[in-house]
Amino acid sequence: MKIFGGVKIWKWMGVLTVLALTGWGCANMGSTTIKISSWGDPKENAILQDLVENFNKTHPKIKVELQRVSWGEYNTKLLTQVAGGIAPDVIFVSTDNIADLYPRNILEPLDDYIKADNFSTTDFYPSVLNRFTVNGHLYVLPRDTSPICVVYYDKKAFDEVKLPYPTDDWSWNDLLTDARALTKRDETGHATQWGYTEDWPMLELWTYSAGARWANDSQNPSAYAFNTPAFVDALQYRTDLILKEKVMPGPSNMTAMGGMGTSDLFQNGTSAMFVSGIWKTPQFRDIKNFDWDVVMFPKGPTGLRGFPGGGSGYGILNTSKNKKAAWEFIKYIAGPEGEAKMASTGLSQPALKSVAESPAFVDNQKPLNKKFLLKAVDFSVYPPMTKDWSEIYQGSITPVFDQLWIGKITAQEAIDQLAETLKNKPLISEITGSPSASTAANPAAK
């Protein structure tokens, strides 16, 4: 039997001709498929998917596929994929997990691609660009910079108690005064409205604002630097907001709320002030019951500024078989067009200064006061660049502070415990490879 003979072969040729003329069936002929792995909440993932689809439309020779992985398992899954030979081409890298990924030698240096394309990096904010540069090589093209210092405030709550709205030059004590006035309680003493809440226990926000640091040099750490009066005082100030002033919910309060997050408290009007990053904007733009805006986190006791430095970008795995296509994609998503599209959603502050200063970000949409972030980025402080920092933080530091927030120990006792514990956990710089001394908990600085 002639399957493709006679009339049948002419029928198939006709179909193929139609497909060729319409472009169907050959649109991906000769195209390169690359995969990008990222994390993010549903809103962020939808924004990223739109950018991927736009890139695919404008770059028909490259097809990008997005893989979403939850934040908590991102590094583990990525390293498992690398070991199994099924890793993506492009990965999402934050200013935190660069310290975990760089030492494992899985990131492709971007210098040759930048040179070949005469691609300029001078428009990127220096702080985030430097964070992604190790030993003189750039490994991640920054997409955004996110100083974690954004205090969202409920204008309706301030109006009800006749408080003026906070301004960017306020102090810790101003925040406390406002939080006292904004906290409401029922007849049993339970808070029905909290004056102040945080997205997570932001001890660094307080310690950095006091001028204290975890290490002597975050990018090239060689010694711990936390055992100082400024560090202790900042921790105690935050603890007092929970236990003494009772203007901020502690762990037991949050447990009693049945798993509700602090951002939910702000969104439903149960918290008058809430601190996080600018990335909460898309979520809070859905608020209908009250007007809101943002203000910079207040100055510390000595007038200093210091904020946990967030930010992210995209890197290429050195196992990728499609590195040139991967470079084309990260050039787009971390370039002016990609960053402008991301900024227009309210999700992020562009890593490119020109885009951050443009109407794409400063756009007269909520929050109206976000322009302060253009300056706040200068006060960004990043975690120590050592691959063991996450393990040290979660395994040794967090359990101690969990006891502090519930009043079982004082701030000084917490620091004393850490000084003893971390004697056996030296910081190892990923730039020089040199460990800190065993006495680097800096007891002399008490």
C-alpha positions, -999 to 999 in steps of 0.1 A, spaced: 0 0 0 13 34 -10 7 55 21 21 87 5 13 79 -31 -11 93 -55 -37 118 -42 -25 114 -6 9 128 -12 -5 158 -29 -29 163 0 0 163 24 20 187 2 -10 211 2 -13 210 39 25 217 44 23 246 19 -5 262 39 13 257 71 45 273 57 26 302 43 8 309 76 40 305 95 25 277 117 47 248 123 79 266 112 78 295 137 101 276 160 122 260 133 158 267 141 148 284 174 166 279 206 147 271 238 160 283 271 146 278 305 146 303 334 140 294 370 126 320 394 106 324 426 80 350 435 44 353 447 16 348 422 15 385 413 52 387 407 51 354 387 23 368 365 43 399 358 74 379 349 54 356 326 41 386 307 77 398 302 87 363 290 58 362 265 67 397 252 103 386 247 92 355 228 71 376 205 99 400 197 127 374 195 112 346 173 145 327 172 145 322 210 118 306 231 119 312 268 101 289 293 95 300 328 99 276 357 86 288 391 101 274 423 90 283 458 115 306 476 121 281 505 134 253 482 149 273 454 186 268 462 182 231 470 162 223 439 186 243 417 217 225 430 199 191 426 191 200 390 227 210 383 239 177 398 214 158 376 223 176 344 188 191 340 194 227 353 178 257 336 198 282 315 190 314 334 184 317 371 171 344 394 197 355 419 192 378 449 216 399 468 213 373 495 217 340 477 246 351 455 267 342 485 254 306 484 257 302 446 290 319 437 312 295 458 297 265 440 312 276 407 279 273 388 276 309 375 289 320 342 310 353 343 293 379 321 323 399 313 330 385 278 293 390 268 294 425 280 326 433 261 314 416 229 282 436 229 298 468 241 271 467 268 274 495 293 269 488 330 275 524 342 238 532 346 233 505 373 232 515 409 268 509 421 257 492 453 238 464 437 262 461 408 291 457 433 272 430 452 270 409 421 307 414 413 331 389 429 368 389 423 365 414 396 339 395 376 302 403 372 280 372 375 245 386 377 229 414 357 208 434 382 171 437 376 161 457 406 174 472 439 153 471 470 164 488 501 142 474 528 131 506 545 95 512 532 71 521 560 36 518 546 11 538 566 -27 540 568 -38 576 563 -72 569 577 -57 556 610 -36 588 613 -65 610 605 -87 593 632 -62 603 660 -54 636 644 -17 627 638 3 644 610 16 619 584 52 609 590 80 625 569 113 611 557 133 630 584 115 614 614 133 594 642 129 562 661 112 581 689 88 597 664 78 563 652 73 551 688 52 582 696 30 576 666 27 538 673 15 545 708 -12 569 695 -23 545 668 -25 513 689 -61 506 699 -73 481 725 -107 466 735 -120 465 771 -100 433 778 -67 450 767 -63 431 735 -51 451 705 -77 458 679 -53 479 659 -15 477 661 6 508 657 35 492 639 43 458 623 71 443 603 70 419 574 93 396 594 115 402 624 137 430 609 164 431 635 189 443 608 167 473 600 172 485 636 208 475 640 219 490 607 201 522 615 221 524 647 253 520 628 259 484 639 269 456 615 272 418 615 307 418 599 335 442 594 330 442 556 299 426 541 315 420 506 348 407 520 342 397 556 371 387 578 356 393 613 323 395 631 315 430 644 281 426 662 293 427 698 289 464 703 267 487 725 249 500 694 239 465 683 226 457 718 207 490 721 190 485 687 179 450 696 165 462 730 146 490 713 128 466 690 122 442 719 106 470 739 82 478 711 67 443 716 70 436 754 71 470 771 53 494 748 30 467 733 26 486 700 39 457 678 26 421 679 51 395 691 53 358 682 25 348 705 2 375 692 7 363 656 1 327 666 -32 337 682 -42 352 649 -42 318 632 -14 322 608 -24 357 594 6 375 581 15 411 591 9 423 556 -27 410 560 -30 431 591 -21 462 572 -43 454 543 -74 448 565 -68 479 586 -55 461 618 -21 477 616 -15 514 611 21 511 600 39 482 583 75 480 571 87 459 542 101 465 507 85 483 477 75 449 463 43 449 485 29 477 462 9 455 437 -8 438 467 -16 470 485 -30 487 454 -60 464 459 -69 481 492 -103 498 489 -111 508 525 -84 534 532 -58 556 515 -22 549 522 13 560 513 49 553 523 78 569 542 114 561 547 123 541 579 134 566 605 169 577 614 186 560 643 196 576 676 227 593 661 210 603 628 225 575 608 208 556 580 213 519 572 189 495 555 190 458 546 199 458 509 176 438 488 177 434 451 179 407 424 189 399 389 196 371 364 226 350 359 236 323 334 245 288 346 278 276 332 262 243 323 239 260 298 242 249 262 225 280 250 245 308 267 243 333 239 205 330 238 204 332 276 225 364 274 200 380 249 172 372 273 188 387 305 199 417 285 162 423 277 147 416 311 174 435 330 176 462 304 157 494 300 126 479 285 123 449 309 130 470 340 105 497 329 78 471 324 85 456 358 86 490 375 53 501 359 35 473 379 48 488 412 67 457 420 103 469 420 127 497 419 148 495 387 185 488 391 191 512 362 192 547 376 178 563 344 147 540 346 143 545 383 143 582 379 118 581 349 80 580 349 82 543 346 89 542 384 81 578 396 47 576 380 23 595 403 6 562 412 5 548 447 27 550 467 31 587 459 62 593 481 83 564 468 108 588 453 128 586 485 140 552 474 162 569 448 183 581 478 177 552 502 196 528 479 228 546 490 223 533 525 220 496 515 239 471 537 242 434 525 247 402 544 283 389 547 294 373 515 300 338 528 283 306 517 277 296 553 258 327 563 223 313 557 233 282 578 248 304 606 219 327 606 191 301 607 210 276 629 227 298 654 214 334 653 176 330 648 170 306 678 187 331 701 166 360 690 135 339 691 141 339 729 147 376 730 114 386 713 95 367 740 114 382 769 133 351 781 166 369 777 178 405 774 195 419 743 229 419 761 224 382 770 215 374 734 247 390 721 268 373 748 253 339 738 261 346 701 296 357 709 303 324 725 285 303 699 300 319 669 336 315 681 334 281 664 317 294 633 342 317 616 332 338 586 350 328 554 353 354 527 342 341 493 365 367 477 398 360 496 389 326 510 403 336 544 385 327 576 380 351 605 398 345 637 382 322 663 378 353 685 362 373 658 330 378 678 347 409 689 344 407 727 367 437 731 340 459 715 315 454 743 
